[in-house]
Amino acid sequence: MTKQGFGSVENTSEYMENHYFEETNIQKFKSLIKSSTFFVDYATYLLQKDRGSFLTSNFTDVSDCLRSTFFALVLLDLPKTAEKKHDFIPDER
């Protein structure tokens, strides 16, 4: 086994996301997330003084856009564990 000494390293590249960084033209962002009843419900929730968990039946209104769907999943206060186990029994064929 031979020791390998210092040698030249090939060039590397660094990538970073800069699409939104320091963007000043707000018109470019208006179409990224469309308004919907889900976001109206969320705005109403934010205006309440005594807030509990944020849940709304209008969460399906954002399912047409991946950005909006991801954003909605982040905002919803979904439980991290199930309250009870389900009664589903799979077919054993």
Secondary structure, 3 states (H helix, E strand, C coil): CCCCCCCCCCCCCCCCCCCCCCCCCHHHHCCCCCCCHHHHHHHHHHHCCCCCCCCCHHHHHHCCCHHHHHHHHHHCCCCCCCCCCCCCCCCCC
